[in-house]
Amino acid sequence: MPAASPDRIGPNSEVVRDWLADYVIETMRTETLEQIVARLDSAIIARVPELADRDVRRDLAASTRAHARVVLSGITSDTFEYTLPEEAHAFARTIARRGFELRMLLRTYHVGMEAVLDYMTEAVDERQAPQEIERAVMLRMFERATKWVSLSVELLTDTYMEERERVLRAALNRRTETIRALLAGDELDMDQAAVRLGYRLTQRHVAFVLWTDESESGSGDGEVIGVLERVATRVAAGIGNGRLLTVASGSSGMWAWAGLDDLPDADRIDQESGALERLAAGLVEAPVRVAFGVPAGQVAGFRQSHREAVAARQVTERGPAGTPRVIGYREVEVAYLAGADDAAMRGLIGRELRALSGTDPNAARLRETLHAYLKSHRSPEATAKLLGVHKNTVRYRIQRIEELLGYPIEQRSLPLELALACVAAYGVAALP
């Protein structure tokens, strides 16, 4: 690229457009774009921590990604004719639905613009552009970013206000505020809260969270919420007494509680491992996923069961592809608690499983056999039935496992079971 004098290079110069065109080609690659989105969102959440909630952060990422694609596709054009992406409107509606003030939306965009300019400064420095081109590129980026944020704030303020007005007019607002207060442990008149919610808080209930696979949802946020509401209704009727309380937690997420009083098999649902999941499995279809807390009573149980449902979802999202669409906290509690400290969990797995912590098919088969053996109370016959193999095959594998471990299974059965539960929940990503 021939050198040019500083007085001939401005933000709209051909040499600047050429530099930006090369930058756009490189940046629009999926991996690079996702890294930029993650960096910008982390910078925003560091300054606006209320956005760290799982569902809100997911909507923020979708909005950031869509913004980036639109801006990058038009950055070399001399005209400013951008159309705000639907994901940006969905994020603004989420902010309104969650009861946040408009200033949080405005702050998100102003912090986002700062993060974009910081990133571009580094990007230009890394490419070692001549000083006159670097200056012109940054001027163009500042001009476009300022116009973009101004346009976004203007249009999204309207979107936010329309959604906020709709929510304020509806009982949904009272429901959302009451649920937030209950989960926060605020002092409330429980009788009044029950009336507002249309849901009896003194009963025994189970909390569950619903969400959609990001790659499969594909519909507008209003349609997705409708799908989640229908699934929640089916689940409540299938596992409980039909009494249901729901609230949207994002454009593709929902929190729900189902009443369990007056059920003939309530004890089984409470005590039998996997009972809830088996009852709900046939009621949940793609792209919806459901995570259950443990059934509990009164307001304390309302909160506790919800915390557990959210924790179960977290394990599912960290786990491998192909995990069941319905999961219960009881099934993944050990993995959730151990996974709170990722380094410690990996240390446990590596220390206890030793040669069984490999990623090859044989190591995976031996881990599966050992896990089934421990869950079957060390019975080769029960393990064989669970795995669909001959009992002598189980005995041979157990012998081989003990050779690889270097000690009898009974000597450290509990830590072995903990390590295996983590691998079962998080997949090979948990292996050291």
N, C-alpha and C positions, 0 to 999 in steps of 0.2 A: 504494500500500500504506500503510495508516494507521500512524502511529507508535505504538509501545508502550513502556511503561516497562520498564527493565532487569530489574526483579524479577519480571516476568511472562513473560519470554522465556527459555526453557531449550532444551536440545538437542532436546527432543521437541515443542516448540511448533509449532502449525499454520503460523505464519509462516515458521519454519525449513524445514518440509517443503515449503512452497510455493516458497521460494527454491531449494531443492535440486532440486525437480521441474523448474523452468525450466533449471537448470544441466545436469541430466541430458539433457533434450531437445537442448540445444545440443551437448553433449559426445559423444553417441552417434552423431553424424554421422561417417561413415567417415573423412573427411579429418582432422577434429579428433581423433578417437580414435587414428589412426595417428601423429599428431604427439606425442600424450601418450605412447604406447607407446615411440616412438623416444627421447623425452626421458628417460623412466624407465629404459630399458635402458642408455642412455649413462651415466647417473648410477651405475647398478649396476656396469657394466663398468669404470668409472673406479676403483671401490673394490675390485672383484674381477676383475682383468685376465685371469685364467685363462678367463673366459667369453667372451673376444673371438674364440675360434676360430669359424670360419664356421658349422659345423654346430651347435655349442652355442649360439651367439648366435641362430640361427634358432629353435631350440627354446625359448630364453628369450623371444623375441618372441612366439611363439605362446602361451606360458604367461601372459605379461603381458597380452596382448590379451584372453585368455579371462577372466582374473581381473578385468580392468577392466569387462568387460561384465556379469559376475555381480554385482560389488559395486555398480555404478551402477544396475542394474535393481532392487536391493533397498534402496537407500540411504534411500528415503523411507518404507519400512515400519517400523512400531514393533517388529516382531519380528525376531530374528536367526536366520534359517533358510537359510543358504547351503549349497550343495552344491559341493564342490571340483570344478573342471572337469577333464576327462580330460587336457587339455594340460599341466596342472600336474603330474599324475602322470607324464606322458611326460618332462617336464623332469627330475624327480627320478630317473627311471630312467636318463636320459642321464648325469647326474652320477655315478651308481653305475657305469655301464658304462665310463665314461672313466677310472675309477680314482681319482676325487677323493674326499676325505674328507667325512663328513657335515657337518662344521663349515662347509664351503663352501656347502652348501645352506642351512644356518641363517643364515649371514652374508648370503647373497643376499636372504633375506626381510627381515632386519632393516634392511639398507641400503635395500631397496625401500620399506619403510614410511617411512623418513626422507625418501626422494625424493618419495613421495606427499604427505606433509605439507608439504614445501617447495613442491610444486606447488600444493596447495590454498591455501596462504597467499597465494601470488601471485594465484591465480584470484579469491579473495575480495577482495583489494586492488584488482584491476583492475575489478571490478564495483562498487566503491565502496558496499558495503552499509553500513547504519548500524552503529555500533560494537557495539550490543547484539546485533544479528543476526550480525555477523561473529564475535563471541565464541561465540555459541551454535552456529553452524555448525562452527567449529573444534573445539569440545568434542565435538560429535556425530561429526565425522570422526575425531578421535583415538580415541574410544570404539570406533567401528566398525573402524578400522584395527588397533587393538590386538587386538580379538576375532578379526578375520580372520587376522591373522598367527599368533596362537596356535593357531587351528584348523588353518591350513595346515601349520604346523610339526609339529603333533601327528600329523596324518594322513600327511603326506609323509615324515616320519621312518620310519613303518612301510613306506611304499612303497619308500623308498631301501634300508632294511635288507633287505627281501624280495628286491629286485633284486640287491643286493650279495652276499647269501648265495648266490643262484642263480649269479651270476657266479663267485664264489669256488669253488663246487663244480665248476664246469665248466672244461674246458681253455681256454675262451675267455679267462679271466683271465690265464693264463700267456701265451697268444698276444698279448693286448693289451699286457701289460707288456713282453714281449720286443720287439714291434714299436715301441713307444714308445722303448725303449732304443736300438734300432737307428737309428731316425730321429734321435734326439738325439745319436748318435755316442758313446754310452757304451761303455766297455770290456766286452766279453762274450766268453765262450767260444763261438766261432762254431759249432763242432760241436754243442755242447749247445743253442744257440739254434735250429739247424736241426731238431734232434730235437723240441724243444718246439713248433715251428711246423709240423712235418710238411712242410717246404718247403726245397729245396736253395738255399742262399744263394750258392753259388759258380757257379751257372749264369747265363746271360744272360736277363734278364727285362725286362718292360715294366710300369710301374705305370699304373694307371688309377683314377679316382674315379668313383663313381656316386651320383646323387642324383635326387630326383623334383621335378617342377614343383610348386611350393607350391600352386597353384590346382587341381591335378588329382589330388593324391595321395589325399585323402579317406578313407583307411583308417586303422586303428589302427597304432601304430608297429611292433608285432610283425609285422603283415601286410606292411607296407612293406619291412621288412628281409628278409622271405622273398622278396618280388619281386626285390629288388636281388640277393640271393644267387643266384637262378635266372638272372638276366640275366648276372651275372658268370661263372657256370659256362658259359653258352653262348658268351660272348665268349672265354673262355680256350680253349675247345675250337675255336673258329672261327679264332683268330689264332695260337695257340701249340700247345704239346705237351700241353695239358690240365691241366698242373700249376697249381694255383691257391691263392693265399693271400688271405684276406679278413678284415676286421675292421670292425664297425660304427663309424661316426664320429659318429653322432647317430641320432635316431629316424627320419630319412629320408635318411641318407647312409651311404656305405660306401667304404672304401679297399681296393684290390685290387692284386695282382701276379700276372702270368702268366709261366710259363717259356717260353723261346723256343729252347732247345737242341734239336739233332737235327732241325731243320726243313729240308726241301729248299729252301724259298724264304726262308730267314732273311735272306740278303743283301738281297733285295728289300724285306723288311719294314724292315730297318735303314736302307736308303739311299733308297728311293723315296718322295718326298713324297706324302703322302695314302694310302699303301698300307694302313696300319692302319685308317684311317677307312673306307676302301672295304670292307675285310673285315668290319668290325664293324657297318656301317650297317644291314644287313638283320637283325641280331640284337638290335637295341635298338628298343623300341616305347614309345609314351607310356604312363605319364608319366615314364619313366626317361630320364635323360641321362647321357652318359659323356664324360670328358675323359682323353686319353692323355698320358703323358710320352714321352720319347724312349727307345727300347730301350738298355739298358746292362748291363754285367756286374759281378759280384761285389757286395760289400756297398755300396761307394761308389755303384755304379750303382743299387742298390736305393733308396738315399736320394735321389740326384739325379733319377731318373725320377719319384719320388713328388712332389718339389718342383715339377717341371715340370707334372705332371698337375694339381696344386692351382692352379698359376698359370693353366693353360689354362681351368680352371673359372671362375676369377675373371674372365677376359676374357669368357667366355660370359655370365656373370650381369650384366656391365655392358653387354653388347651389346643390340641391338634385338630385339623379339619376332620369332619366326620363324626364329631361327638354327638350324643343324643340330643334331640330337640327339647327334651324335658329333663330337667335335673333337679335334685333335691339337695338341700344344704347338708343333711345327714351323710349323704354319700361322698361329699367332698370336703367335709369339715376339717379333717386331718390335713388334707392338701392345702386348704386355705390358710390354716394356722401356720403350717410349716413354710408356705410360700410367702408369708409376710416378710421374711428375710431371705431374699433369693440366694445370697451367697451361702448362708447357713444351710439352706435346703440342699443346694448342690454339694456342699461338704458332706452332709448326711448321706446322700445318695452314693457319692463316690466312696465314702468310708465303709458303708455297710454292704453295698452290692459288689464292690471290687470288680472282678472280671465279668460280672453280669451286667455291668453298666455300658457295655458296648452297643453300637447302633446296628450291628449285623443281625440277620434273621434268627440265627441260633441263639444269640443272647436274648433277643426279644421273646422267643419261644420259652426259654428257661425262666425268664422273669414272669411270664404269664402263668406258667405251671406253678412256680413258687407262690405267687399271689393267690392262685386258686387253692393251693394246698393249705395255706395259712387260713384262708377264709372258710375252708371246709373242715376246720378243727383237726388238721393233720391226718385226715382220712384218705388213703390212696383210692378207695372205692368211690367216695363222694367226689373227689377231685377228677377222677376219670370220667364220671358221669357229667360233671360240669363242663369238661373240655371236649367230650366226645371221643376219648381215646381209651385204650385198654389200661387196666390198672397196673399191669407190669411195665407199661411205658412210663407211667407216672413214677413208679418205684425206681426205674432206671434213671429218669431225669433228676429225681431228688438226690440220688446217689452222686450223679455228676455235679449237681449244684453244690453239694457239700464239699466235693473235691475242689471246686473252683473257689468257694468261699474260704476254705481252710479251717472250718470249724463246723460242729453240728448245728443244724438249724435251730434246735431248741435252745441253744446257748444264747442266741440274740434274736429270738423270734419277733419281739415287739418292735425294736428299731428297724428290723428288716421289713416288717409290714408297713411301718411309717414311710420308709423309702419307696416301697413299691406303690403305695397309695399315691405318692406325689408323681411318680412316673406315669401311673395310669391316668391321672388327672391332666397333667401338663404335657405328656408325650415326650418325644426325644429331645425337645427343646430344654427339658429340665436336666438332661444328663450332663455330667461335668465334662 
